[in-house]
Amino acid sequence: MLGRLLAAGTSQYDAGTRRRLRVLNLVSYIIAVATFLYALQYVMIDARHFAPVIYINLALVVVALLVPVMHRVHEIAAGLWLAGCECIALFALTHYLGRDAGIHVQYLVLAATPFVIFGLKRMWLVAVVVLLGLILHVVSWFSYPTKMALLKVDQQTLDLLYVNASITTVLLIAACVYYAYYLGDKAQQEVDRLLHNVLPASIVERLKEHPGEPIANKVDEASVMFIDLVGFTSLAAELGPVRTVEFLGTLFNALDELVSMHGVEKIKTIGDAYMIAAGVPETDADHLSKIARMALAVRACVEQSAACAGASIKCRIGFASGSVMAGVIGTKKFSFDVWGQTVNVASRMESYGKPDAVMVPLDVKEKLQGAFIFEHAGTKQIKGEGEIDCWYLIREKP
């Protein structure tokens, strides 16, 4: 319920504006509650004597509760409405009660809230409201000493009113600043979550620390793997767009979990293809073993996903090891990518392999043969590399 109240009247605006208006809603609700309690307090002290003050406070309650409605007029309409009515009401209350009641202290709220409510893009408006609050505060102090007040109030009541005004002022400023920071942190966490979904954690931190600085590294030892679904085009025609997207979503979510489990890095998906790397961006002495175990796990995962979906589909997997270049490509829709001859070899291992198999070049087999079992796949002509002796990764040795 509180969430709905804070979001009232803000749905038509963008995320940044909604955050500002939610803060304004919070301020208006605090003003409504505090002002109603003031009115009740005056009623309990002497309803007839404080009648004008009670009416002003009740009018302010209505003004504050209308703030969500004013959002529908314009994004700054409610802020101007509340600030304008508050300035008039506080001046009138100071006129009735005198400066010793402390009502004018609440003008200090206007030193903080306009920045959050109107945003930094409207600094001219923020400056006007802040200056207006300061001027009214000073004018109220010099214009309405206690002897000039329209209502005669004893010192004990004045002291109580001053304490109440101070508490309300501090509460409004604290709540405004806290909620603004809370919403800002929440938005930043969402941005960080999205960034971590598309970029490695270490790259995200580098982008934060050095924004705009190009990120590109040469990695001497890394592994790159490609996964491609065999017969996916015919399967997509059979399933239709909705079920195809559901199948791919389920499969790729399972592959994402395997990536996290094996400590490797998802690079990207291209249609029904899935690219993985190990040893980038952080070096890893065990990158080749990790990518090999990941390959075997992927094969089993695709089989299980296909069986659950009732689909007849297999995958080709190929990976290679060697030096790569790794970095962030683009400035707007950027992505972390790897490139180089190792990537080219890994891609050819996948495309020249057979369905439901994992193919690797000879150098990978030689590095892993102590821990894994291989089967000879013959030689393949690789563009830019010539003939390469290729092997199928069968399973890990017990």
N, C-alpha and C positions, 0 to 999 in steps of 0.2 A: 504493500500500500504506500509506504514511504517513497519507494522508487517511482511509482506512478504519479504521486503528488509532485515530486521534484521534476519529473519530465513533462508535466502538464503544459500543453500549448507549444511544445518545442519540436514536435515531430516533423514539421515541414522544412526545418533548417538543416544545414550540414553539420557534421560532427563537432567541429570547433565552436560554432555558434550555439549548438545545443549545450555544450559544456558551460558556456558563459551564462546561458539563460537558466540552467539548472541551479547555478550559484545564486542568481537573482531570485529564483523561486524560494530557495532556502532562506535568504535574507528576508524576503517578504513574509514568510511564515513565522519566522522568529519575531519580526516586528508586530505581526497580527496578535500572536500569543502574548508578548510582553505588554503591548498597548492595551489589550483587553484586561490583563491583570492590573494594570495601572487604573483603568476605569473602575474596576471592581474595588480596588483599594480606596479610591476617592469616595465611592458609594458608602463604604463601610465607615469612613471617617466622618463625612457629613455630605450626604447626597445633595441637599438643597444648596449649601454654600458653594460646593464645587461643581454645580450643574454645568456651567460653560466648559469647564475642563473635561468633564465626563463626555459631553457631546463631541468635543474635538477628538478625544481618544477613540470613541466609537466610530467616528467618521474615518479615522486613520485605519482602523481595523478593516473597514470595507474597502478602502483604497488598497491596502496590502493584499487582500484576498482577490482583488480584481487583476492583479499582476499577470497571472497565467492567461487571462482573457486578452490582455493588451498585447501579448506576444503575437496574436493573430493579425494585428494591425501592421506591425513592423518589428524587426529585431531589436531596435533601440526604443520603441514606443513605451514599453513597460518600465525601462530604466528611467526615462525622462518623466514618466507619470509618477513613479514612486519618489524620485528625487525632488521633483517640484512640489508635490503635496506634502512631503516631509518637511521641506524647508519652510513652507507657509505655516504648517501646523506647529512646528517647534518655535517659530517666532511668536505665534499667537499664544502658545502655552507659557513662554517666557514673559510675555506681556501681562498675563494674568497672575503668574506666580512669582515673578522676579528672578533675578540671576542666582540667588542663593539656593534655589530649588535644583540647580544643575541641569536644567533641561537643555540649555545651550551646549553642554558638553557633547551631546549626541551629534552635533554638526561634525565632530571629528571623524565620525564614520565615513564621511564623504572624502576623507583623505586617502582611504584604502579601497573602498568598494567600486568606485568608477573604473579603476584599472581592470578589474575582473569583469565587470558588467558590460562595459563598452568595448574593451579590447584595446590593444596597443596600436591598432590601425587607425583609431579615432582619437589620437592624442590631443587634438584641439578641443574635442568635446570633454575629454577627461580633465584637461587643464581648466576649462571653464567651470565644471562642476566642483573641482577641488578648490579653486579660487573662490567660488560662490560660498562654499561651506565655511571657508576661513573668514571671509568678510562678514557673513551672518553671525558667526560665533563672536567675533570681536564687537560687532554692532550691538548684539544682544547684551553683552557684558556691560558696555558703557551706557546703553540706553535704558536698561531696566534694573537699577539697583532695587533692593527690597522695598524701600520706602515708596518707589514708584509703581509697585505691583497693584493691579486692580483688586486682587483678593488678599485679605489679611490672613496670614498663616503663621502659626506659632513656630518657634525655632526647632522644636523637636520634630515636627512634621517636615519642615524644610530639610533638616539633616537626613531624614529617612528618604525623602525624594531625591536628594543629591546622591545618596548611596545607590538608590535604584537606577538612576540615570547613568552613573558610572559603570555599574554592573552590565547594564544593557549595551552600553557603548563597547566595552571590552568584549562582551559575548558576541556582538555582531561582527566586529573586526576579526576576532579569533575564528569564528565559524566560517566567515567568508574566505579568509586566507587558507584555513585548513581544507575546506571542501574544494577550493580551487586547486591546491596542491594535490589533493587526493585524486581528483579527476585527471589532472595532468600526469600523475604517476601511472594511473590506470591506462591512459592512452599510450604512454611511453612503453609500458609493459606489453601492450598489444603490438606496438611497432617492433619491439625487440623480438617478440614471439614470431612475427611474420618474417623478420630478417633472418632469424635462426632457422626458419623453415627453408629458406632459399640459399643461405650462405653458411659456411662453417663458422663455429663460434669464434675462433681466433681472427677470422677475417672481419666479422662484425665488430669486434673490439678495435681492430686497426682502422676501420672506416670511421668509427666514433672518434678515435684519438686524432686521426689525420684525415679529415674529410677533404675530398677532392684530390687526394694524393693517389697516383696510379699504384695498383697492387699487382705485381708480377714477380714470380720467383722461378728459378731453375732448380729442379729437384733431381738429384743424381740417381736416386733409387726409389722407384714407386711402381705400383701395379695398376693397370687399367683393365676393366672388364666391361663387355657389352653383352646384353641379353636381348634377344629378339623372339617374338612369338611367331611360330610357324603356322600358316593357315589362318592368320588373324583376319585377313580381308574377307574371306568366305564366311568366317564365323560372324563377323560384324554384320554382313548382309543377312545372315540367318537370324541373328538375335534382334536386330533393329537398334536404333540409336540409344534408346533408354537403357535397355538391358546390357548393351555393349559398354556404356559408360559405367554402369553398376559393376560389371565384371572387372573392367580395368581398375576401377576404384578399389574394389576389394583386393585384387591381386597386388596392386602397387602399395596399398597400405600394409599388406603382409610383407612385401619386400622392404618397405621402410623400416618395419620392426626388425627384420633380419639385419639390415644395415647397422642399426643401433646396437643390436646384440653382438655383432662380430667386430665392432669398432672400426668400420670402414666409412667412406664418405660417398653419399649419393651426389652425383654431379648433375644429372638432368634426365628427363624423359623426352623422347621424340616419338610421338604417336604411340606405338606399341613397343618401342625400344626403351631400354633402361640402361643407363651408364653409371658405373661405380668406379671409384678409385681408392687405393689404400696407400698410405705414406705421404699424402698431401691433405691439407697444407702443412700439417705437422709431420716431421720425419718419424718413421716407425721401422725399426729393424726387422720386425716380424710381418711386414706388409704382405709378402708373397704367400705365406702360410694362411694369413687371414683371408686373402682374396680367394684362395683355393677352397677353403672351408665354406666361404660364402657361396661359391659357385655350386658346390654339391648341395648346399641347403636350398639354393634357388631352384635347382632342378626338382627337388622333392616338393617344394612349395608350389611350383606351377602345376605339377601333377595333382596335388591335393586340391588346389583351387579349381582346376578344370573338372575334376570329379564332382566337387560340390555344386558346380554350376551346370553339370550335365553336358559339358562341352568337350569336343574332341580337339584338343589343342596341345601342342608341345612347344618346347623352346630350344633355341640354339644359343650356346654360351661360348664365348671365347675371351681369353685374357692374355696379356703379355706384361713383361716387366722390363724396366729400363729407365732412362732419364726422360723427364717431361718438363714442359713449361706449364706453370699454373698461375692463374690470376683472375682478376675481376674484369669482365668484359662489359662495356657500355657505361652510360652515365645516368640513364633514367630507368629503363627496365634492365638493370644489370643482373649478371649472374656470374657465379664462380665456374671456371672452365679449365680444362687441361688440354694441351695440344702437343704435337711432336710426333716423331716416327713411332714411338711406342704405342701411341694412341692409334695410329694407322695400322700397325701390326695387329693390335687387339681387335680392331674392327674387322680385319680380314679373317682372323681366326674364327670370329663369330659367323661371318657370312659364308665361309668355305666349309664350315663344319656341318655335321649331320644333325637332324632333329634329335632332341632328348640326349644331347651329348655336350661335353665341355672340351674344347680344343685349345691347345697351347703350343707354342714353338719349342724347339729342342732345348734352348737355354733354360726355360722355365722347368722343363722336365728334369734336367740335370740338377737343378737347385733343389727340387722337391722330391726326387725319387727315393730319398731315405725315409720319407714320411708318408708318401702317397704311391698308389699303384697306377701305372699308365699302360696304354695300349697304342701301338704304332698306328698312325693315320695316313702315312705316306708323305710325299712332298707336295707343296703347293707353290705356285708362282705368285709372289707378292710384289705388287707394283712398288718400285723404289727399293726393294730388298732382294729381288731375285728369288731363287728357289729356297724354300725353308722346310726343314724337316719338322713335321707336325705330329703331335701326340694327343690322344684322348685321355683326360683325367677320369679315372674309373671310381676310385674310392680312397679313403684314408686308410693307412695300415693300422691294424689293431695295436 
